[in-house]
Amino acid sequence: MKTYDEKHIKNIVLLGAAKSGKTTLCETMLFEAGIIPRRGRVEEGNTVSDYHEIEHDRGSSVYATCMHTEWRDYKINIIDTPGLEDFVGEVIASIRICDTALLLLNAQHGVEVGTGLIWDYVDKYRKPTILAVNQLDAEQANFSKTIEEAKQVLGHAVTVMQYPVNQGTGFNSVIDLLKMTMYKFPANGGKPEKLPIPESEKEQAEKLHNELVEKAAENDDTLMEQYFEKGNLDEDELRQGLKIGMLKHDVFPVFCLSALNDMGSGRLMGFIDNVAPSAVEMPAEKGEAGEAIVCDPAGPPVLFVFKTLLEPHIGKLSFFKVLSGEVKAGAELYNEKGNTVERLNQLYIADGKNRNNVDVLRTGDIGCTLKLKNTLTNHTLGEKGGVQVEAIHFPAPNVRVAIEAVNKGDDEKLSEVLAEIHMEDPTLEIEYNRELRQVILHGQGELHLALTKWRLEHIYKTPVEFIPAKIPYRETIRQAAQSTYRHKKQSGGAGQFAEVYIKIEPYFDGMPPYKEHPVRDTETVELNWGGKLVFNNCIVGGAIDTRFLPSIMKGIMEKMNEGPLTGSYVRDIRVSVYDGKMHPVDSNDISFKIAGMMAFKDAFHQAAPLLLEPVYDVETTIPDEMAGDVMGELQSRRSIITGMDSEHGYQVIKARTPQAELDKLYAALRNVTQGKARVKAVFAEYAAVPGDLQKRLMEEYKGVELVG
């Protein structure tokens, strides 16, 4: 395979909503360049990109897939990404390491909500962006409406480079405003015929060409001067201005495509070659300390691992970008986070499931290697003590479910397999929750979790079942209460005896000191689950020996670990031990621990006990026409609407929703909006549950206790 220098390597991430035609475009680009002899079809499961079994089953992308093509002495690395929000981790990692985003818009549907989510990350990383309006041969194609929506969402950097002459089922021609030429494609696609612009299109073409020239000129003072002098810019000057604009995130050139019918990909690849920036032209990557990592071919080797993939019968594949220097097969590089030297025995260029052996990868290139020992996603390989690349930040999960192995003998295997899946997919989080006594999977959506279950059962042969994840309730009190408890047990020989008098109160920061009895000392415990326990020792006259006070507190803490109402953690209580009795022989630590626990339990039930539930701030972004349905769905799930806003042509509804409703809410909102809702949720506070719900949960807990 030919080796390319850093200026002739272009890294493109292919983005777009589901069904926008990304995988089909990849096939067309590889076919046009002669990399593959024939184009596969998604429906037939024979594309270079979607090669995993689950992708064949679904008929859509689940993983980001690396490929490459070679076009007119340039190498173009392409990463085809999924279009569904559930797999956003694959998208984010790909955006982060590529140098240009190629965003596909479906001419039938315009800018979809999923596109807005993708754009958030493109904009965050300030990636140069090319827009491609695809499926212009569809009956409902509407180029003008798509461009109008793109400008609403992406801003006026959207710059038309081409427009269709005859969109719809007869589509075969585009006007190219850079070359001021009409391209007419043969019936089966491929290389177009170059024709003069028809008279009927000249006025429109001239108008849009002038807008293109102005857009290119405004990004560079020298070009602006030349524009004023000549009244125009030549083709090379236009390319220069467009590149500068793309690097400034001020120009998003628009191309026209029918990926399915092989129309427009060659012109697009030519633009990528000539105008899209290479890695050495991009702003420097950042290290963890904020230092610049210069993309220097002569610099020390720096490899950043952006993706880990476990392939059956092959092992662990680590995908990386060479940010500096070069790497040769057999090189030994140090991994600071893994604290190990890694030997890269083989280097590959990946084309889907096929891997092409290479001897060297140079600055700016993307490749992969096999079976690194301790290297994971977000790790850096380089010289010992060298720079560490700033990590990719993945979004927090949206939904959760508890998971159990169907066969209890598979528990250990399940734990190991889940760790492997998390290594491959950082957006899937595994929590071993001691409080809830459950293993909980946190994912981006129900589909994300469902496909995890599919992988466990089909790839790892580990049958599992999903059950609802419990809610981490909290218990507290609303008023003060006192209690006395005597523990007495005699069974021959030394017995057990302890008597404890306590007062409990709701605790809040800044509350007045306890004054009913003299306080000898106070201990404040910051509880691991939130809130505090304040423990006052008010014993005078030796009614209880000081050495027994820790045992009383230990008993109280045990009951706070498993609250009296529902077995949930208790928080924000002030306990004052003010009197008691002991026996010179029968009193001991266990007696006072039991007496403290039972006194606390009795007082708790008298103190207007309150059950608290976690509540989240939820932000839902949806098309305007869906706002009413979404608000109704939110309110039916105990949500309180806290605000509404408008953003880029969409409605943003803000609400506060209990966690007990949250998992069901995600599914309901996706259903009512046909998958067009974007939902974000952030923990807000613990709030009181409604009285009827508290009563029901207490009764359920009593039933569990009786069965136990």
Secondary structure, 3 states (H helix, E strand, C coil): CCCCCHHHEEEEEEEECCCCCHHHHHHHHHHHCCCCCCCCCHHHCCCCCCCCHHHHHHCCCCCCEEEEEEECCEEEEEEECCCCHHHHHHHHHHHHHCCEEEEEEECCCECCHHHHHHHHHHHHCCCCEEEEEECCCCCCCCHHHHHHHHHHHHCCCEEECEEECCCCCCCCEEEECCCCEEEECCCCCCCCEEECCCHHHHHHHHHHHHHHHHHHHCCCHHHHHHHHHHCCCCHHHHHHHHHHHHHCCCCEEEEECECCCCECHHHHHHHHHHCCCCHHHCCCEEECCCCEECCCCCCCCEEEEEEEEEECCCEEEEEEEEEECEEECCEEEEECCCCEEEEECCEEEEECCEEEEECEEECCCEEEEECCCCCCCCCEEECCCCCCECCCCCCCCCEEEEEEECCHHHHHHHHHHHHHHHHHCCCCEEEEECCCCEEEEEECCHHHHHHHHHHHHHCCCCCEEEECCCCCCEEEECCCEEEEEEEEECCCCCCEEEEEEEEEEECCCCCCCCCCCCCCEEEEEECCCCCEEEEEECCCCCCCCHHHHHHHHHHHHHHHHCCCCCCCEECCEEEEEEEEECCCCCCCHHHHHHHHHHHHHHHHHHCCEEEEEEEEEEEEEEEHHHHHHHHHHHHCCCCEEEEEEEECCEEEEEEEEEHHHHHHHHHHHHHHCCCCCEEEEEEEEEEECCHHHHHHHHHHHHHHHHHC
